[in-house]
């Protein structure tokens, strides 16, 4: 006989993500309280940031806005008061309460996809592992990536090819930072593809330099390659999108990738320890899960019936199961509501405005080498640079000690000083940062 938990789980999933109501009265009240977010000063006041500092490292790990803090705290109180009842109701209850579907709906409404194609993860790193380890790779297949990607992206690929017997290769997208072009990068990737290449993995916005890749153009170039291939041999397009999510256009699914991984605890200001993977349903269907999931009725019933689950696989099979930081996961929709209340286009324009001001100011300083492209087409929310005669660590230390400006260094083999201006920052803070760097001449 099925347990009550299994029955309730089945009922919730059978109702479908799209059947979940808009939200509770408390959620609607939170949305209504964001009407004043047309003013950037009001936006800043949503965050409990230490006012003694200029915060230029918030892309690293988000400070939660008030609505997200309140949502986390509300769920935390429910769990503290009655953990069994709360989890049974919100994770294993009926469709009107089923929180995982609400989380997937919130993400899908932002990125332009279907909630059925989203797996919930803890961060970008976990998401990349879910993708690469799940791909149907075999000896003779190759993953192509770039020499500019982050350690965890390269490591996810390395671990996957070691287990599958496939190979991987890195190529540079440019020869020098003053010779970067969208055409050049797309052409380099296209020319690097070989008959054995099955996957191209890239990063949307490089945390090493602030460079933003033209994803749609890369996808179009891969589509040309794939027209000459059998469907089962098409080149898949995988994207680490964490530093574009929440900064650039949210129409992510329309950009043409096959799989996308991102954490929500950076530019989205979501609860710490939350993220997701979106992939095309036809890709999910041929992938294999990395770890057990408790988000799928099909898997539960297959186990109960002592038989393998019926294929094809679906996104819910790939959400890591077990107990989570529930109060954080459940508050994810509130973070997306906060973004949408401000306006995605307004956020993009504001971030580009501030970082353009920073790049143009640095470009005028003869003692500074700017690595981030100056055009908004190829840059996003970060600015990376060197100061002549100083190491990146010295630059960051001096900004903190003398000016209370919190910058960072890029965690790569060749590090640079790095600043990132988000919607919590102001044009005046840009000018103060430029003045501090100007004084280092």
C-alpha positions in Angstrom: 0.0 0.0 0.0 1.1 3.5 -0.7 2.1 5.7 2.2 0.1 8.9 2.8 3.2 10.8 1.8 3.5 9.0 -1.5 -0.2 9.6 -2.2 0.0 13.3 -1.5 3.1 13.6 -3.5 1.4 12.0 -6.5 -1.6 14.2 -6.1 0.5 17.4 -6.1 2.6 16.4 -9.1 -0.4 15.2 -11.1 -2.0 18.6 -10.8 0.9 20.1 -12.7 3.0 23.1 -12.0 0.7 25.4 -14.0 -2.2 24.6 -11.7 -0.6 26.3 -8.7 -2.6 29.4 -7.6 -1.0 32.8 -7.8 -0.1 32.9 -4.1 -1.3 33.5 -0.6 -2.6 36.8 0.8 0.8 37.3 2.5 2.6 37.0 -0.8 0.2 39.5 -2.4 0.8 41.9 0.4 4.5 41.6 -0.1 4.1 42.4 -3.8 1.9 45.4 -3.0 4.6 46.7 -0.6 7.1 47.1 -3.5 5.1 49.8 -5.3 7.7 52.4 -4.2 10.6 50.7 -5.9 10.5 53.1 -8.7 13.0 55.2 -6.7 16.5 53.8 -6.4 16.9 55.2 -2.9 13.9 53.1 -1.9 15.5 50.0 -3.5 18.7 50.6 -1.5 16.8 50.8 1.7 15.4 47.3 1.1 18.9 45.9 2.0 20.5 45.9 5.5 23.9 46.9 4.2 26.5 48.4 6.4 26.3 52.1 5.5 29.9 52.7 6.4 31.1 50.9 3.3 30.7 51.1 -0.5 29.7 47.5 -1.4 31.1 46.4 -4.7 31.2 42.7 -4.1 27.5 41.9 -3.8 27.6 39.8 -7.0 29.6 37.3 -4.9 26.9 36.5 -2.4 23.7 38.5 -2.1 22.4 40.6 0.7 18.7 39.7 0.9 16.2 42.5 0.4 13.5 43.0 3.0 10.8 41.0 1.3 13.1 38.0 1.0 14.3 38.2 4.6 10.7 38.3 5.7 9.7 35.3 3.6 12.6 33.3 5.0 11.8 34.3 8.5 8.1 33.5 8.0 8.9 30.0 6.8 11.5 29.5 9.5 9.0 30.3 12.2 6.6 27.7 10.8 9.3 25.1 10.7 10.4 25.9 14.3 6.9 25.7 15.6 5.9 22.5 13.8 8.5 21.1 11.4 6.7 17.8 10.6 3.4 19.4 9.8 5.0 22.3 7.8 7.0 19.9 5.6 4.1 17.5 5.2 1.9 20.3 4.1 4.2 22.4 1.9 6.3 19.6 0.3 3.9 16.6 0.4 0.6 18.3 0.5 -2.0 19.1 -2.1 -1.4 21.3 -5.2 -2.6 24.5 -3.5 0.3 24.2 -1.0 3.0 22.4 -3.0 6.0 24.8 -2.8 8.5 23.2 -5.3 6.0 23.8 -8.1 5.6 27.5 -7.0 9.4 27.9 -7.1 9.7 26.4 -10.6 6.8 28.6 -11.7 8.5 31.7 -10.4 11.8 30.9 -12.2 10.0 29.9 -15.4 7.9 33.1 -15.5 11.2 35.1 -15.3 13.3 33.2 -17.8 10.5 32.5 -20.3 10.4 28.8 -20.1 8.2 26.0 -18.7 8.2 25.1 -15.1 8.3 21.4 -16.2 11.8 21.9 -17.6 13.4 23.2 -14.4 15.4 21.2 -11.8 16.1 22.9 -8.4 19.7 22.9 -7.2 21.7 24.5 -4.5 24.0 26.6 -6.7 25.6 26.9 -10.1 28.3 24.4 -9.3 25.7 21.7 -8.5 23.8 22.6 -11.6 26.8 22.2 -13.8 27.5 18.8 -12.3 23.9 17.8 -12.9 24.2 18.7 -16.5 27.6 17.3 -17.4 27.3 14.2 -15.4 23.9 13.6 -16.9 24.8 13.9 -20.5 24.9 10.7 -22.5 28.6 10.9 -23.3 30.8 8.0 -24.4 34.3 7.3 -25.5 35.1 9.2 -28.7 32.9 12.2 -27.7 34.4 15.6 -26.9 33.3 18.6 -24.8 34.6 21.9 -26.1 35.0 24.8 -23.7 37.1 28.0 -23.4 40.2 28.8 -21.5 38.4 31.6 -19.7 35.9 29.7 -17.7 35.8 29.3 -14.0 37.4 26.5 -12.1 34.1 24.8 -11.2 33.0 24.8 -14.9 36.2 23.2 -16.0 36.1 20.8 -13.0 32.5 19.7 -13.8 33.7 18.9 -17.3 36.8 17.1 -16.2 34.9 14.9 -13.7 32.3 14.0 -16.3 34.7 13.0 -19.1 36.8 10.9 -16.6 33.7 8.8 -15.8 32.3 8.6 -19.4 35.6 8.1 -21.3 35.0 11.2 -23.4 37.6 14.0 -23.8 37.6 17.8 -23.5 39.4 20.7 -24.9 39.9 24.4 -24.1 40.3 27.2 -26.7 40.9 30.9 -26.2 38.2 33.2 -27.5 40.7 36.1 -28.1 44.4 36.9 -28.1 44.3 40.0 -26.0 41.7 42.1 -24.1 42.1 45.0 -26.5 41.2 42.9 -29.5 37.9 41.3 -28.4 35.0 41.2 -30.9 31.7 39.3 -31.0 32.4 38.1 -34.5 35.9 37.0 -33.6 34.7 34.9 -30.6 31.8 33.3 -32.4 34.1 32.4 -35.3 36.8 30.9 -33.0 34.2 28.6 -31.4 32.8 27.6 -34.7 36.2 26.8 -36.2 37.2 24.8 -33.1 34.3 22.3 -33.5 35.4 18.9 -34.7 33.4 15.9 -35.8 33.7 14.4 -32.3 32.5 17.6 -30.5 29.2 16.8 -28.8 29.0 19.7 -26.3 30.1 23.4 -26.3 30.2 24.8 -22.8 30.6 28.5 -22.1 30.1 31.2 -19.4 27.6 34.0 -20.2 29.5 36.7 -18.2 33.1 36.0 -17.2 33.9 36.7 -13.6 37.6 36.8 -14.7 37.2 39.9 -16.8 33.6 41.1 -17.0 33.3 40.0 -20.6 29.8 39.1 -21.8 29.4 36.5 -24.5 26.9 36.9 -27.4 24.9 33.7 -26.6 22.3 34.1 -29.3 25.0 34.4 -32.0 26.8 31.4 -30.6 23.6 29.4 -30.7 22.9 30.5 -34.3 26.4 29.4 -35.3 25.9 26.0 -33.7 22.5 25.7 -35.4 24.3 25.9 -38.8 26.8 23.2 -37.7 23.9 21.0 -36.5 22.1 21.2 -39.8 24.8 19.0 -41.2 24.5 16.4 -38.4 22.1 13.6 -37.4 19.8 14.6 -34.5 21.6 12.2 -32.1 25.0 13.8 -33.0 24.0 17.5 -32.7 26.3 19.7 -30.7 24.7 20.7 -27.4 25.1 24.2 -26.0 25.6 24.4 -22.2 25.8 27.8 -20.4 26.9 28.8 -16.9 24.7 31.9 -16.6 25.0 33.0 -13.0 26.5 36.4 -13.6 24.1 37.3 -16.4 20.9 36.2 -14.6 19.4 39.2 -12.9 21.6 41.7 -14.9 20.8 41.0 -18.6 17.5 40.3 -20.4 15.6 37.6 -18.6 14.5 36.0 -21.9 17.0 33.3 -21.4 15.3 30.4 -23.0 15.0 32.5 -26.2 18.8 32.7 -26.4 19.0 29.3 -27.9 21.0 27.2 -25.4 20.2 23.6 -24.6 21.0 23.7 -20.9 21.5 26.6 -18.4 22.7 26.6 -14.8 22.6 29.4 -12.3 22.4 30.2 -8.7 19.8 32.7 -7.5 21.8 34.0 -4.6 23.9 36.5 -6.6 22.3 39.1 -8.9 18.8 37.9 -8.2 19.3 38.5 -4.5 17.6 35.1 -3.8 18.0 33.0 -0.6 21.5 31.8 -0.2 22.1 28.2 -1.2 19.5 28.1 -4.0 19.8 27.6 -7.8 18.3 25.8 -10.8 19.0 24.1 -14.1 16.8 24.7 -17.1 17.2 22.3 -20.1 15.2 21.5 -23.2 12.8 18.6 -22.5 14.4 16.6 -25.3 17.7 16.9 -23.5 16.3 15.9 -20.1 14.8 12.8 -21.8 18.2 11.4 -22.7 20.1 12.4 -19.5 20.7 10.3 -16.4 20.2 11.7 -12.9 23.3 12.2 -10.7 21.6 11.6 -7.4 18.3 10.5 -5.9 15.4 12.9 -6.2 12.3 13.1 -4.0 10.5 15.5 -6.4 9.1 12.9 -8.8 6.1 10.6 -8.3 7.4 8.4 -11.2 10.5 7.6 -9.3 8.7 6.9 -6.1 6.2 4.5 -7.7 9.0 2.7 -9.6 10.8 2.1 -6.4 7.6 1.0 -4.6 6.9 -1.4 -7.4 10.5 -2.7 -7.5 11.1 -1.8 -11.1 13.1 0.8 -13.0 11.3 4.1 -13.8 9.7 4.4 -17.2 11.7 6.6 -19.5 12.0 9.3 -20.7 13.5 11.2 -17.8 12.1 14.6 -16.8 13.5 17.6 -15.0 12.0 16.7 -11.7 14.2 13.6 -11.7 17.3 15.8 -11.4 16.4 18.0 -8.4 18.7 16.7 -5.6 16.5 15.0 -3.0 16.5 14.8 0.7 16.1 17.5 3.3 17.1 21.0 2.3 17.3 24.5 3.9 13.5 24.6 3.2 12.9 28.1 4.4 15.4 29.3 1.8 14.1 27.3 -1.1 10.5 28.3 -0.3 11.4 32.0 -0.4 12.9 31.9 -3.9 9.7 33.2 -5.6 9.8 36.3 -3.4 13.2 37.2 -4.9 11.9 37.0 -8.5 8.8 39.0 -7.4 11.2 41.7 -6.1 13.0 41.9 -9.4 9.8 42.0 -11.4 8.4 44.7 -9.1 11.4 46.9 -9.9 11.3 46.0 -13.6 13.9 43.8 -15.4 14.6 46.4 -18.1 15.1 49.1 -15.5 17.5 46.9 -13.6 19.5 46.2 -16.7 19.7 49.8 -17.7 20.7 50.9 -14.2 23.5 48.3 -13.9 24.9 49.1 -17.3 24.7 52.8 -16.6 26.8 52.6 -13.4 29.4 50.2 -14.8 29.7 52.2 -18.0 30.5 55.2 -15.9 33.1 53.2 -14.1 34.7 51.8 -17.2 34.9 55.2 -19.0 36.4 56.7 -15.9 39.1 54.1 -15.6 39.9 54.3 -19.3 41.0 57.9 -18.9 43.6 56.9 -16.2 47.1 56.3 -17.7 48.1 54.2 -14.6 45.2 51.8 -15.1 44.9 48.9 -17.5 41.2 48.1 -18.2 40.3 44.5 -19.2 36.6 44.7 -19.4 35.3 45.7 -22.9 33.9 49.2 -22.9 30.9 48.4 -25.1 27.7 47.3 -23.4 27.4 44.6 -26.0 30.4 42.8 -24.6 30.2 43.8 -20.9 27.8 43.5 -18.0 27.9 44.1 -14.3 31.6 43.8 -13.5 34.7 45.9 -14.2 38.2 44.3 -14.0 41.5 46.3 -14.1 45.1 46.6 -12.9 46.9 49.6 -11.3 50.5 49.9 -12.5 53.0 49.2 -9.7 50.4 47.4 -7.5 49.2 43.9 -7.3 45.4 43.3 -7.5 45.5 42.3 -3.8 47.2 45.6 -2.9 44.6 47.6 -4.8 41.7 45.8 -3.1 43.3 46.2 0.3 44.0 49.9 -0.2 40.4 50.6 -1.3 39.1 48.9 1.8 41.5 50.4 4.3 41.7 54.0 3.1 38.3 54.4 1.5 36.0 51.7 2.9 35.3 50.5 -0.6 34.8 46.7 -0.7 36.2 45.3 -4.0 37.6 41.9 -4.8 40.2 40.1 -6.9 39.3 37.6 -9.6 40.0 34.0 -8.5 41.9 32.9 -11.5 45.5 32.0 -12.4 46.1 35.6 -13.5 44.1 37.8 -11.0 42.8 41.3 -11.6 41.2 43.9 -9.3 37.4 43.8 -9.7 34.4 46.0 -8.8 30.7 45.4 -9.6 28.0 48.1 -9.3 24.5 46.8 -8.8 21.1 48.4 -8.1 22.2 49.0 -4.5 24.9 51.4 -5.7 24.8 55.0 -6.8 26.6 57.2 -9.4 28.2 59.1 -6.5 29.7 55.8 -5.3 31.1 55.3 -8.7 32.8 58.7 -8.6 34.2 58.0 -5.1 35.7 54.7 -6.3 37.2 56.4 -9.4 38.7 59.1 -7.1 40.2 56.5 -4.9 41.8 54.7 -7.8 42.9 58.0 -9.3 44.8 58.7 -6.1 46.9 55.5 -6.6 48.8 57.0 -9.6 
